[in-house]
């Protein structure tokens, strides 16, 4: 009977360590998802600002406006392409070693 004394303590410590590991993993996944959503919103705002510049509602060239906004948001602007009356923007951000990528397209309405 003496050989088994204290085994409950070891089991409890192992369960707490496993629980903390699972908690840390889920929190990192949630953080990455939140940052991806923020990146999507920011890239959409960049595309809209570039489209406004293309239409003449604001000053500047569309891709320069997109680059300045990306710099302000602290994200990397990978691609900015102007086709007819639309602007397509692609950007990425590194979070916890994971590369998050987002694309957006904006332009004049079909009216």
Jmol script that loads the backbone (N, CA, C; Angstrom):
load data "model"
ATOM      1  N   UNK A   1       0.807  -1.197   0.000  1.00  0.00           N
ATOM      2  CA  UNK A   1       0.000   0.000   0.000  1.00  0.00           C
ATOM      3  C   UNK A   1       0.850   1.260   0.000  1.00  0.00           C
ATOM      4  N   UNK A   2       2.039   1.197   0.565  1.00  0.00           N
ATOM      5  CA  UNK A   2       2.866   2.396   0.622  1.00  0.00           C
ATOM      6  C   UNK A   2       3.355   2.810  -0.766  1.00  0.00           C
ATOM      7  N   UNK A   3       3.471   1.902  -1.714  1.00  0.00           N
ATOM      8  CA  UNK A   3       3.983   2.227  -3.040  1.00  0.00           C
ATOM      9  C   UNK A   3       3.004   3.107  -3.813  1.00  0.00           C
ATOM     10  N   UNK A   4       1.729   3.079  -3.446  1.00  0.00           N
ATOM     11  CA  UNK A   4       0.730   3.849  -4.179  1.00  0.00           C
ATOM     12  C   UNK A   4       0.402   5.183  -3.517  1.00  0.00           C
ATOM     13  N   UNK A   5       0.971   5.502  -2.420  1.00  0.00           N
ATOM     14  CA  UNK A   5       0.652   6.769  -1.766  1.00  0.00           C
ATOM     15  C   UNK A   5       1.273   7.917  -2.550  1.00  0.00           C
ATOM     16  N   UNK A   6       0.493   8.972  -2.757  1.00  0.00           N
ATOM     17  CA  UNK A   6       0.956  10.128  -3.517  1.00  0.00           C
ATOM     18  C   UNK A   6       0.694  10.029  -5.002  1.00  0.00           C
ATOM     19  N   UNK A   7       0.158   8.915  -5.490  1.00  0.00           N
ATOM     20  CA  UNK A   7      -0.099   8.782  -6.925  1.00  0.00           C
ATOM     21  C   UNK A   7      -1.249   9.686  -7.373  1.00  0.00           C
ATOM     22  N   UNK A   8      -2.168   9.989  -6.465  1.00  0.00           N
ATOM     23  CA  UNK A   8      -3.264  10.908  -6.796  1.00  0.00           C
ATOM     24  C   UNK A   8      -2.750  12.318  -7.057  1.00  0.00           C
ATOM     25  N   UNK A   9      -1.742  12.711  -6.305  1.00  0.00           N
ATOM     26  CA  UNK A   9      -1.144  14.037  -6.493  1.00  0.00           C
ATOM     27  C   UNK A   9      -0.489  14.131  -7.865  1.00  0.00           C
ATOM     28  N   UNK A  10       0.229  13.109  -8.247  1.00  0.00           N
ATOM     29  CA  UNK A  10       0.885  13.091  -9.560  1.00  0.00           C
ATOM     30  C   UNK A  10      -0.158  13.130 -10.664  1.00  0.00           C
ATOM     31  N   UNK A  11      -1.240  12.379 -10.510  1.00  0.00           N
ATOM     32  CA  UNK A  11      -2.321  12.360 -11.497  1.00  0.00           C
ATOM     33  C   UNK A  11      -2.980  13.733 -11.599  1.00  0.00           C
ATOM     34  N   UNK A  12      -3.216  14.380 -10.472  1.00  0.00           N
ATOM     35  CA  UNK A  12      -3.835  15.713 -10.473  1.00  0.00           C
ATOM     36  C   UNK A  12      -2.939  16.732 -11.159  1.00  0.00           C
ATOM     37  N   UNK A  13      -1.645  16.670 -10.890  1.00  0.00           N
ATOM     38  CA  UNK A  13      -0.698  17.593 -11.532  1.00  0.00           C
ATOM     39  C   UNK A  13      -0.658  17.347 -13.037  1.00  0.00           C
ATOM     40  N   UNK A  14      -0.667  16.083 -13.444  1.00  0.00           N
ATOM     41  CA  UNK A  14      -0.660  15.759 -14.872  1.00  0.00           C
ATOM     42  C   UNK A  14      -1.926  16.264 -15.551  1.00  0.00           C
ATOM     43  N   UNK A  15      -3.080  16.119 -14.905  1.00  0.00           N
ATOM     44  CA  UNK A  15      -4.338  16.606 -15.483  1.00  0.00           C
ATOM     45  C   UNK A  15      -4.359  18.130 -15.581  1.00  0.00           C
ATOM     46  N   UNK A  16      -3.843  18.818 -14.581  1.00  0.00           N
ATOM     47  CA  UNK A  16      -3.798  20.282 -14.625  1.00  0.00           C
ATOM     48  C   UNK A  16      -2.855  20.758 -15.730  1.00  0.00           C
ATOM     49  N   UNK A  17      -1.724  20.084 -15.897  1.00  0.00           N
ATOM     50  CA  UNK A  17      -0.782  20.454 -16.945  1.00  0.00           C
ATOM     51  C   UNK A  17      -1.397  20.234 -18.321  1.00  0.00           C
ATOM     52  N   UNK A  18      -2.089  19.118 -18.493  1.00  0.00           N
ATOM     53  CA  UNK A  18      -2.751  18.856 -19.775  1.00  0.00           C
ATOM     54  C   UNK A  18      -3.843  19.884 -20.042  1.00  0.00           C
ATOM     55  N   UNK A  19      -4.605  20.251 -19.014  1.00  0.00           N
ATOM     56  CA  UNK A  19      -5.660  21.256 -19.173  1.00  0.00           C
ATOM     57  C   UNK A  19      -5.076  22.608 -19.570  1.00  0.00           C
ATOM     58  N   UNK A  20      -3.977  22.988 -18.942  1.00  0.00           N
ATOM     59  CA  UNK A  20      -3.334  24.251 -19.299  1.00  0.00           C
ATOM     60  C   UNK A  20      -2.803  24.225 -20.725  1.00  0.00           C
ATOM     61  N   UNK A  21      -2.284  23.100 -21.161  1.00  0.00           N
ATOM     62  CA  UNK A  21      -1.801  22.971 -22.537  1.00  0.00           C
ATOM     63  C   UNK A  21      -2.919  23.122 -23.556  1.00  0.00           C
ATOM     64  N   UNK A  22      -4.047  22.473 -23.285  1.00  0.00           N
ATOM     65  CA  UNK A  22      -5.203  22.587 -24.182  1.00  0.00           C
ATOM     66  C   UNK A  22      -5.727  24.019 -24.187  1.00  0.00           C
ATOM     67  N   UNK A  23      -5.764  24.658 -23.018  1.00  0.00           N
ATOM     68  CA  UNK A  23      -6.221  26.044 -22.926  1.00  0.00           C
ATOM     69  C   UNK A  23      -5.311  26.967 -23.728  1.00  0.00           C
ATOM     70  N   UNK A  24      -4.003  26.794 -23.605  1.00  0.00           N
ATOM     71  CA  UNK A  24      -3.056  27.635 -24.342  1.00  0.00           C
ATOM     72  C   UNK A  24      -3.195  27.439 -25.846  1.00  0.00           C
ATOM     73  N   UNK A  25      -3.405  26.209 -26.275  1.00  0.00           N
ATOM     74  CA  UNK A  25      -3.583  25.928 -27.695  1.00  0.00           C
ATOM     75  C   UNK A  25      -4.843  26.583 -28.236  1.00  0.00           C
ATOM     76  N   UNK A  26      -5.943  26.461 -27.528  1.00  0.00           N
ATOM     77  CA  UNK A  26      -7.195  27.064 -28.000  1.00  0.00           C
ATOM     78  C   UNK A  26      -7.106  28.585 -27.998  1.00  0.00           C
ATOM     79  N   UNK A  27      -6.414  29.161 -27.036  1.00  0.00           N
ATOM     80  CA  UNK A  27      -6.277  30.614 -27.010  1.00  0.00           C
ATOM     81  C   UNK A  27      -5.446  31.121 -28.180  1.00  0.00           C
ATOM     82  N   UNK A  28      -4.416  30.386 -28.556  1.00  0.00           N
ATOM     83  CA  UNK A  28      -3.618  30.817 -29.709  1.00  0.00           C
ATOM     84  C   UNK A  28      -4.418  30.709 -31.000  1.00  0.00           C
ATOM     85  N   UNK A  29      -5.271  29.701 -31.114  1.00  0.00           N
ATOM     86  CA  UNK A  29      -6.126  29.560 -32.295  1.00  0.00           C
ATOM     87  C   UNK A  29      -7.138  30.701 -32.348  1.00  0.00           C
ATOM     88  N   UNK A  30      -7.728  31.029 -31.214  1.00  0.00           N
ATOM     89  CA  UNK A  30      -8.694  32.128 -31.157  1.00  0.00           C
ATOM     90  C   UNK A  30      -8.018  33.452 -31.486  1.00  0.00           C
ATOM     91  N   UNK A  31      -6.817  33.673 -30.978  1.00  0.00           N
ATOM     92  CA  UNK A  31      -6.086  34.898 -31.282  1.00  0.00           C
ATOM     93  C   UNK A  31      -5.814  35.018 -32.778  1.00  0.00           C
ATOM     94  N   UNK A  32      -5.417  33.923 -33.408  1.00  0.00           N
ATOM     95  CA  UNK A  32      -5.162  33.941 -34.850  1.00  0.00           C
ATOM     96  C   UNK A  32      -6.442  34.246 -35.624  1.00  0.00           C
ATOM     97  N   UNK A  33      -7.562  33.696 -35.210  1.00  0.00           N
ATOM     98  CA  UNK A  33      -8.838  33.964 -35.887  1.00  0.00           C
ATOM     99  C   UNK A  33      -9.256  35.422 -35.732  1.00  0.00           C
ATOM    100  N   UNK A  34      -9.069  35.986 -34.558  1.00  0.00           N
ATOM    101  CA  UNK A  34      -9.410  37.393 -34.333  1.00  0.00           C
ATOM    102  C   UNK A  34      -8.525  38.282 -35.197  1.00  0.00           C
ATOM    103  N   UNK A  35      -7.240  37.996 -35.246  1.00  0.00           N
ATOM    104  CA  UNK A  35      -6.325  38.796 -36.065  1.00  0.00           C
ATOM    105  C   UNK A  35      -6.645  38.662 -37.548  1.00  0.00           C
ATOM    106  N   UNK A  36      -7.091  37.479 -37.976  1.00  0.00           N
ATOM    107  CA  UNK A  36      -7.464  37.300 -39.382  1.00  0.00           C
ATOM    108  C   UNK A  36      -8.695  38.140 -39.717  1.00  0.00           C
ATOM    109  N   UNK A  37      -9.647  38.191 -38.808  1.00  0.00           N
ATOM    110  CA  UNK A  37     -10.828  39.034 -39.022  1.00  0.00           C
ATOM    111  C   UNK A  37     -10.422  40.507 -39.090  1.00  0.00           C
ATOM    112  N   UNK A  38      -9.550  40.943 -38.192  1.00  0.00           N
ATOM    113  CA  UNK A  38      -9.071  42.331 -38.226  1.00  0.00           C
ATOM    114  C   UNK A  38      -8.343  42.629 -39.530  1.00  0.00           C
ATOM    115  N   UNK A  39      -7.547  41.684 -40.003  1.00  0.00           N
ATOM    116  CA  UNK A  39      -6.835  41.866 -41.261  1.00  0.00           C
ATOM    117  C   UNK A  39      -7.820  42.017 -42.410  1.00  0.00           C
ATOM    118  N   UNK A  40      -8.866  41.186 -42.439  1.00  0.00           N
ATOM    119  CA  UNK A  40      -9.879  41.289 -43.490  1.00  0.00           C
ATOM    120  C   UNK A  40     -10.536  42.662 -43.501  1.00  0.00           C
ATOM    121  N   UNK A  41     -10.891  43.157 -42.336  1.00  0.00           N
ATOM    122  CA  UNK A  41     -11.542  44.465 -42.238  1.00  0.00           C
ATOM    123  C   UNK A  41     -10.598  45.566 -42.721  1.00  0.00           C
ATOM    124  N   UNK A  42      -9.349  45.495 -42.319  1.00  0.00           N
ATOM    125  CA  UNK A  42      -8.382  46.517 -42.711  1.00  0.00           C
ATOM    126  C   UNK A  42      -8.095  46.489 -44.209  1.00  0.00           C
ATOM    127  N   UNK A  43      -8.002  45.309 -44.785  1.00  0.00           N
ATOM    128  CA  UNK A  43      -7.744  45.210 -46.225  1.00  0.00           C
ATOM    129  C   UNK A  43      -8.954  45.715 -47.010  1.00  0.00           C
ATOM    130  N   UNK A  44     -10.155  45.469 -46.525  1.00  0.00           N
ATOM    131  CA  UNK A  44     -11.341  46.019 -47.180  1.00  0.00           C
ATOM    132  C   UNK A  44     -11.334  47.546 -47.118  1.00  0.00           C
ATOM    133  N   UNK A  45     -10.927  48.102 -45.997  1.00  0.00           N
ATOM    134  CA  UNK A  45     -10.840  49.566 -45.878  1.00  0.00           C
ATOM    135  C   UNK A  45      -9.779  50.119 -46.830  1.00  0.00           C
ATOM    136  N   UNK A  46      -8.668  49.415 -46.968  1.00  0.00           N
ATOM    137  CA  UNK A  46      -7.617  49.844 -47.896  1.00  0.00           C
ATOM    138  C   UNK A  46      -8.140  49.827 -49.332  1.00  0.00           C
ATOM    139  N   UNK A  47      -8.855  48.768 -49.698  1.00  0.00           N
ATOM    140  CA  UNK A  47      -9.399  48.673 -51.054  1.00  0.00           C
ATOM    141  C   UNK A  47     -10.416  49.786 -51.314  1.00  0.00           C
ATOM    142  N   UNK A  48     -11.245  50.091 -50.342  1.00  0.00           N
ATOM    143  CA  UNK A  48     -12.222  51.167 -50.512  1.00  0.00           C
ATOM    144  C   UNK A  48     -11.544  52.525 -50.666  1.00  0.00           C
ATOM    145  N   UNK A  49     -10.512  52.776 -49.874  1.00  0.00           N
ATOM    146  CA  UNK A  49      -9.785  54.044 -49.982  1.00  0.00           C
ATOM    147  C   UNK A  49      -9.104  54.161 -51.342  1.00  0.00           C
ATOM    148  N   UNK A  50      -8.518  53.070 -51.823  1.00  0.00           N
ATOM    149  CA  UNK A  50      -7.872  53.089 -53.136  1.00  0.00           C
ATOM    150  C   UNK A  50      -8.906  53.301 -54.243  1.00  0.00           C
ATOM    151  N   UNK A  51     -10.085  52.695 -54.096  1.00  0.00           N
ATOM    152  CA  UNK A  51     -11.141  52.878 -55.089  1.00  0.00           C
ATOM    153  C   UNK A  51     -11.655  54.317 -55.077  1.00  0.00           C
ATOM    154  N   UNK A  52     -11.743  54.909 -53.907  1.00  0.00           N
ATOM    155  CA  UNK A  52     -12.134  56.322 -53.825  1.00  0.00           C
ATOM    156  C   UNK A  52     -11.115  57.204 -54.531  1.00  0.00           C
ATOM    157  N   UNK A  53      -9.856  56.880 -54.381  1.00  0.00           N
ATOM    158  CA  UNK A  53      -8.806  57.627 -55.059  1.00  0.00           C
ATOM    159  C   UNK A  53      -8.902  57.440 -56.573  1.00  0.00           C
ATOM    160  N   UNK A  54      -9.202  56.243 -57.008  1.00  0.00           N
ATOM    161  CA  UNK A  54      -9.343  55.958 -58.435  1.00  0.00           C
ATOM    162  C   UNK A  54     -10.502  56.747 -59.040  1.00  0.00           C
ATOM    163  N   UNK A  55     -11.582  56.863 -58.311  1.00  0.00           N
ATOM    164  CA  UNK A  55     -12.766  57.585 -58.798  1.00  0.00           C
ATOM    165  C   UNK A  55     -12.611  59.102 -58.695  1.00  0.00           C
ATOM    166  N   UNK A  56     -11.564  59.563 -58.012  1.00  0.00           N
ATOM    167  CA  UNK A  56     -11.340  60.992 -57.893  1.00  0.00           C
ATOM    168  C   UNK A  56     -11.993  61.618 -56.678  1.00  0.00           C
ATOM    169  N   UNK A  57     -12.498  60.803 -55.771  1.00  0.00           N
ATOM    170  CA  UNK A  57     -13.130  61.333 -54.561  1.00  0.00           C
ATOM    171  C   UNK A  57     -12.095  61.803 -53.546  1.00  0.00           C
ATOM    172  N   UNK A  58     -10.881  61.244 -53.620  1.00  0.00           N
ATOM    173  CA  UNK A  58      -9.769  61.684 -52.776  1.00  0.00           C
ATOM    174  C   UNK A  58      -8.553  61.871 -53.664  1.00  0.00           C
ATOM    175  N   UNK A  59      -7.550  62.541 -53.145  1.00  0.00           N
ATOM    176  CA  UNK A  59      -6.347  62.794 -53.939  1.00  0.00           C
ATOM    177  C   UNK A  59      -5.369  61.640 -53.828  1.00  0.00           C
ATOM    178  N   UNK A  60      -4.503  61.520 -54.821  1.00  0.00           N
ATOM    179  CA  UNK A  60      -3.460  60.512 -54.812  1.00  0.00           C
ATOM    180  C   UNK A  60      -3.735  59.380 -55.784  1.00  0.00           C
ATOM    181  N   UNK A  61      -2.687  58.607 -56.044  1.00  0.00           N
ATOM    182  CA  UNK A  61      -2.815  57.432 -56.895  1.00  0.00           C
ATOM    183  C   UNK A  61      -3.319  56.264 -56.045  1.00  0.00           C
ATOM    184  N   UNK A  62      -4.160  55.413 -56.619  1.00  0.00           N
ATOM    185  CA  UNK A  62      -4.788  54.338 -55.820  1.00  0.00           C
ATOM    186  C   UNK A  62      -3.806  53.441 -55.071  1.00  0.00           C
ATOM    187  N   UNK A  63      -2.756  52.986 -55.729  1.00  0.00           N
ATOM    188  CA  UNK A  63      -1.829  52.063 -55.064  1.00  0.00           C
ATOM    189  C   UNK A  63      -0.951  52.773 -54.039  1.00  0.00           C
ATOM    190  N   UNK A  64      -0.684  54.055 -54.258  1.00  0.00           N
ATOM    191  CA  UNK A  64       0.052  54.817 -53.240  1.00  0.00           C
ATOM    192  C   UNK A  64      -0.800  55.005 -51.996  1.00  0.00           C
ATOM    193  N   UNK A  65      -2.091  55.290 -52.200  1.00  0.00           N
ATOM    194  CA  UNK A  65      -3.016  55.425 -51.074  1.00  0.00           C
ATOM    195  C   UNK A  65      -3.098  54.107 -50.317  1.00  0.00           C
ATOM    196  N   UNK A  66      -3.186  53.001 -51.066  1.00  0.00           N
ATOM    197  CA  UNK A  66      -3.246  51.679 -50.434  1.00  0.00           C
ATOM    198  C   UNK A  66      -1.977  51.391 -49.640  1.00  0.00           C
ATOM    199  N   UNK A  67      -0.823  51.741 -50.186  1.00  0.00           N
ATOM    200  CA  UNK A  67       0.438  51.515 -49.491  1.00  0.00           C
ATOM    201  C   UNK A  67       0.551  52.318 -48.205  1.00  0.00           C
ATOM    202  N   UNK A  68       0.098  53.578 -48.249  1.00  0.00           N
ATOM    203  CA  UNK A  68       0.142  54.412 -47.047  1.00  0.00           C
ATOM    204  C   UNK A  68      -0.783  53.879 -45.964  1.00  0.00           C
ATOM    205  N   UNK A  69      -1.972  53.436 -46.372  1.00  0.00           N
ATOM    206  CA  UNK A  69      -2.901  52.886 -45.378  1.00  0.00           C
ATOM    207  C   UNK A  69      -2.380  51.577 -44.798  1.00  0.00           C
ATOM    208  N   UNK A  70      -1.787  50.742 -45.622  1.00  0.00           N
ATOM    209  CA  UNK A  70      -1.219  49.480 -45.128  1.00  0.00           C
ATOM    210  C   UNK A  70      -0.103  49.753 -44.133  1.00  0.00           C
ATOM    211  N   UNK A  71       0.708  50.756 -44.423  1.00  0.00           N
ATOM    212  CA  UNK A  71       1.785  51.120 -43.506  1.00  0.00           C
ATOM    213  C   UNK A  71       1.211  51.618 -42.188  1.00  0.00           C
ATOM    214  N   UNK A  72       0.130  52.395 -42.272  1.00  0.00           N
ATOM    215  CA  UNK A  72      -0.519  52.906 -41.060  1.00  0.00           C
ATOM    216  C   UNK A  72      -1.111  51.763 -40.230  1.00  0.00           C
ATOM    217  N   UNK A  73      -1.646  50.748 -40.899  1.00  0.00           N
ATOM    218  CA  UNK A  73      -2.224  49.592 -40.198  1.00  0.00           C
ATOM    219  C   UNK A  73      -1.163  48.565 -39.799  1.00  0.00           C
ATOM    220  N   UNK A  74       0.094  48.791 -40.193  1.00  0.00           N
ATOM    221  CA  UNK A  74       1.206  47.899 -39.887  1.00  0.00           C
ATOM    222  C   UNK A  74       1.014  46.497 -40.468  1.00  0.00           C
ATOM    223  N   UNK A  75       0.584  46.466 -41.738  1.00  0.00           N
ATOM    224  CA  UNK A  75       0.477  45.204 -42.463  1.00  0.00           C
ATOM    225  C   UNK A  75       1.247  45.342 -43.770  1.00  0.00           C
ATOM    226  N   UNK A  76       1.578  44.230 -44.386  1.00  0.00           N
ATOM    227  CA  UNK A  76       2.345  44.229 -45.627  1.00  0.00           C
ATOM    228  C   UNK A  76       1.408  44.198 -46.823  1.00  0.00           C
ATOM    229  N   UNK A  77       1.558  45.153 -47.718  1.00  0.00           N
ATOM    230  CA  UNK A  77       0.767  45.190 -48.946  1.00  0.00           C
ATOM    231  C   UNK A  77       1.499  44.366 -50.001  1.00  0.00           C
ATOM    232  N   UNK A  78       0.930  43.245 -50.395  1.00  0.00           N
ATOM    233  CA  UNK A  78       1.573  42.354 -51.347  1.00  0.00           C
ATOM    234  C   UNK A  78       1.237  42.705 -52.784  1.00  0.00           C
ATOM    235  N   UNK A  79      -0.024  43.075 -53.024  1.00  0.00           N
ATOM    236  CA  UNK A  79      -0.447  43.325 -54.396  1.00  0.00           C
ATOM    237  C   UNK A  79      -1.476  44.439 -54.414  1.00  0.00           C
ATOM    238  N   UNK A  80      -1.349  45.321 -55.373  1.00  0.00           N
ATOM    239  CA  UNK A  80      -2.350  46.347 -55.628  1.00  0.00           C
ATOM    240  C   UNK A  80      -2.485  46.433 -57.139  1.00  0.00           C
ATOM    241  N   UNK A  81      -3.662  46.129 -57.638  1.00  0.00           N
ATOM    242  CA  UNK A  81      -3.873  46.098 -59.083  1.00  0.00           C
ATOM    243  C   UNK A  81      -5.120  46.900 -59.425  1.00  0.00           C
ATOM    244  N   UNK A  82      -4.997  47.738 -60.431  1.00  0.00           N
ATOM    245  CA  UNK A  82      -6.120  48.545 -60.905  1.00  0.00           C
ATOM    246  C   UNK A  82      -6.561  47.991 -62.253  1.00  0.00           C
ATOM    247  N   UNK A  83      -7.837  47.628 -62.349  1.00  0.00           N
ATOM    248  CA  UNK A  83      -8.428  47.148 -63.595  1.00  0.00           C
ATOM    249  C   UNK A  83      -9.695  47.940 -63.851  1.00  0.00           C
ATOM    250  N   UNK A  84      -9.723  48.643 -64.954  1.00  0.00           N
ATOM    251  CA  UNK A  84     -10.879  49.464 -65.318  1.00  0.00           C
ATOM    252  C   UNK A  84     -11.219  50.402 -64.165  1.00  0.00           C
ATOM    253  N   UNK A  85     -12.341  50.177 -63.501  1.00  0.00           N
ATOM    254  CA  UNK A  85     -12.750  51.033 -62.381  1.00  0.00           C
ATOM    255  C   UNK A  85     -12.755  50.290 -61.053  1.00  0.00           C
ATOM    256  N   UNK A  86     -11.942  49.248 -60.956  1.00  0.00           N
ATOM    257  CA  UNK A  86     -11.853  48.453 -59.734  1.00  0.00           C
ATOM    258  C   UNK A  86     -10.406  48.369 -59.253  1.00  0.00           C
ATOM    259  N   UNK A  87     -10.265  48.242 -57.950  1.00  0.00           N
ATOM    260  CA  UNK A  87      -8.954  48.066 -57.328  1.00  0.00           C
ATOM    261  C   UNK A  87      -8.971  46.754 -56.556  1.00  0.00           C
ATOM    262  N   UNK A  88      -7.948  45.939 -56.794  1.00  0.00           N
ATOM    263  CA  UNK A  88      -7.808  44.676 -56.051  1.00  0.00           C
ATOM    264  C   UNK A  88      -6.558  44.772 -55.187  1.00  0.00           C
ATOM    265  N   UNK A  89      -6.707  44.442 -53.914  1.00  0.00           N
ATOM    266  CA  UNK A  89      -5.630  44.563 -52.938  1.00  0.00           C
ATOM    267  C   UNK A  89      -5.439  43.223 -52.246  1.00  0.00           C
ATOM    268  N   UNK A  90      -4.179  42.836 -52.044  1.00  0.00           N
ATOM    269  CA  UNK A  90      -3.848  41.620 -51.294  1.00  0.00           C
ATOM    270  C   UNK A  90      -2.790  41.971 -50.259  1.00  0.00           C
ATOM    271  N   UNK A  91      -2.956  41.436 -49.064  1.00  0.00           N
ATOM    272  CA  UNK A  91      -2.048  41.761 -47.977  1.00  0.00           C
ATOM    273  C   UNK A  91      -1.866  40.555 -47.070  1.00  0.00           C
ATOM    274  N   UNK A  92      -0.815  40.616 -46.235  1.00  0.00           N
ATOM    275  CA  UNK A  92      -0.586  39.538 -45.266  1.00  0.00           C
ATOM    276  C   UNK A  92      -0.040  40.104 -43.967  1.00  0.00           C
ATOM    277  N   UNK A  93      -0.143  39.288 -42.937  1.00  0.00           N
ATOM    278  CA  UNK A  93       0.384  39.629 -41.619  1.00  0.00           C
ATOM    279  C   UNK A  93       0.795  38.333 -40.926  1.00  0.00           C
ATOM    280  N   UNK A  94       1.890  38.377 -40.194  1.00  0.00           N
ATOM    281  CA  UNK A  94       2.365  37.216 -39.439  1.00  0.00           C
ATOM    282  C   UNK A  94       1.863  37.308 -38.001  1.00  0.00           C
ATOM    283  N   UNK A  95       1.197  36.242 -37.534  1.00  0.00           N
ATOM    284  CA  UNK A  95       0.715  36.172 -36.161  1.00  0.00           C
ATOM    285  C   UNK A  95       1.091  34.810 -35.597  1.00  0.00           C
ATOM    286  N   UNK A  96       1.891  34.796 -34.547  1.00  0.00           N
ATOM    287  CA  UNK A  96       2.335  33.563 -33.891  1.00  0.00           C
ATOM    288  C   UNK A  96       2.956  32.580 -34.878  1.00  0.00           C
ATOM    289  N   UNK A  97       3.687  33.106 -35.854  1.00  0.00           N
ATOM    290  CA  UNK A  97       4.321  32.253 -36.846  1.00  0.00           C
ATOM    291  C   UNK A  97       3.390  31.779 -37.942  1.00  0.00           C
ATOM    292  N   UNK A  98       2.159  32.246 -37.949  1.00  0.00           N
ATOM    293  CA  UNK A  98       1.183  31.869 -38.961  1.00  0.00           C
ATOM    294  C   UNK A  98       1.006  33.047 -39.908  1.00  0.00           C
ATOM    295  N   UNK A  99       1.086  32.795 -41.203  1.00  0.00           N
ATOM    296  CA  UNK A  99       0.907  33.854 -42.201  1.00  0.00           C
ATOM    297  C   UNK A  99      -0.571  33.942 -42.557  1.00  0.00           C
ATOM    298  N   UNK A 100      -1.172  35.082 -42.224  1.00  0.00           N
ATOM    299  CA  UNK A 100      -2.573  35.334 -42.530  1.00  0.00           C
ATOM    300  C   UNK A 100      -2.644  36.161 -43.807  1.00  0.00           C
ATOM    301  N   UNK A 101      -3.464  35.744 -44.771  1.00  0.00           N
ATOM    302  CA  UNK A 101      -3.574  36.412 -46.066  1.00  0.00           C
ATOM    303  C   UNK A 101      -5.006  36.887 -46.261  1.00  0.00           C
ATOM    304  N   UNK A 102      -5.140  38.082 -46.827  1.00  0.00           N
ATOM    305  CA  UNK A 102      -6.461  38.633 -47.090  1.00  0.00           C
ATOM    306  C   UNK A 102      -6.458  39.358 -48.426  1.00  0.00           C
ATOM    307  N   UNK A 103      -7.576  39.255 -49.143  1.00  0.00           N
ATOM    308  CA  UNK A 103      -7.760  39.930 -50.426  1.00  0.00           C
ATOM    309  C   UNK A 103      -9.064  40.714 -50.379  1.00  0.00           C
ATOM    310  N   UNK A 104      -9.083  41.836 -51.103  1.00  0.00           N
ATOM    311  CA  UNK A 104     -10.309  42.625 -51.202  1.00  0.00           C
ATOM    312  C   UNK A 104     -10.343  43.301 -52.558  1.00  0.00           C
ATOM    313  N   UNK A 105     -11.550  43.552 -53.025  1.00  0.00           N
ATOM    314  CA  UNK A 105     -11.758  44.226 -54.289  1.00  0.00           C
ATOM    315  C   UNK A 105     -12.834  45.279 -54.078  1.00  0.00           C
ATOM    316  N   UNK A 106     -12.587  46.468 -54.616  1.00  0.00           N
ATOM    317  CA  UNK A 106     -13.562  47.549 -54.496  1.00  0.00           C
ATOM    318  C   UNK A 106     -13.554  48.358 -55.780  1.00  0.00           C
ATOM    319  N   UNK A 107     -14.688  48.967 -56.047  1.00  0.00           N
ATOM    320  CA  UNK A 107     -14.788  49.781 -57.251  1.00  0.00           C
ATOM    321  C   UNK A 107     -16.115  50.492 -57.314  1.00  0.00           C
ATOM    322  N   UNK A 108     -16.324  51.142 -58.437  1.00  0.00           N
ATOM    323  CA  UNK A 108     -17.563  51.886 -58.651  1.00  0.00           C
ATOM    324  C   UNK A 108     -18.738  50.919 -58.768  1.00  0.00           C
ATOM    325  N   UNK A 109     -19.907  51.379 -58.397  1.00  0.00           N
ATOM    326  CA  UNK A 109     -21.088  50.525 -58.504  1.00  0.00           C
ATOM    327  C   UNK A 109     -21.489  50.360 -59.959  1.00  0.00           C
ATOM    328  N   UNK A 110     -22.351  49.406 -60.217  1.00  0.00           N
ATOM    329  CA  UNK A 110     -22.754  49.091 -61.592  1.00  0.00           C
ATOM    330  C   UNK A 110     -23.805  50.045 -62.130  1.00  0.00           C
ATOM    331  N   UNK A 111     -24.200  51.025 -61.361  1.00  0.00           N
ATOM    332  CA  UNK A 111     -25.230  51.960 -61.822  1.00  0.00           C
ATOM    333  C   UNK A 111     -24.771  52.781 -62.947  1.00  0.00           C
TER     334      UNK A 111
END
end "model"
wireframe off; spacefill off
backbone 0.3
color backbone group
